[in-house]
Amino acid sequence: MNGQRHDALAPSDRGLQFGDGCFTTARVIDGKIELLPWHLERLQQAAQRLMLPATDWLAFEREMALAAESIPLGVVKA
């Protein structure tokens, strides 16, 4: 979560309390995410509409790429 590993969510987390959140399922081929800019743009728009806290989108993009790099064919959910 936000670049940090966690074992639990705080009870006050809005995603836990109200289901606030957004995600994308991105196709991965040869360790690369297809249409990555589109996925990021969509997530940014959704986060803005939901008034979620500010996100370091460059770090988020790096985390998605890191998650994808060992996948020959599959998906990354972010």
Residue pairs with C-beta under 8 A, 6 or more apart in sequence:
1 9
2 55
2 56
3 56
3 59
3 63
9 15
9 16
10 16
11 17
14 20
15 21
20 50
20 52
21 50
21 52
22 43
22 46
22 47
22 50
22 52
23 43
23 77
23 78
24 39
24 42
24 43
24 77
24 78
25 75
25 76
25 77
26 33
26 34
26 35
26 36
26 39
26 64
26 68
26 75
26 76
26 77
26 78
27 33
27 34
27 35
27 74
27 75
28 34
28 68
28 71
28 73
28 74
28 75
28 76
29 72
29 73
30 72
30 73
31 68
31 69
31 70
31 71
31 72
32 68
33 39
33 64
33 65
33 68
33 76
36 61
36 64
36 65
39 64
39 78
40 57
40 60
40 61
40 64
43 60
43 78
44 55
44 57
47 55
60 78
63 78
64 76
64 78
67 76
67 78
68 76
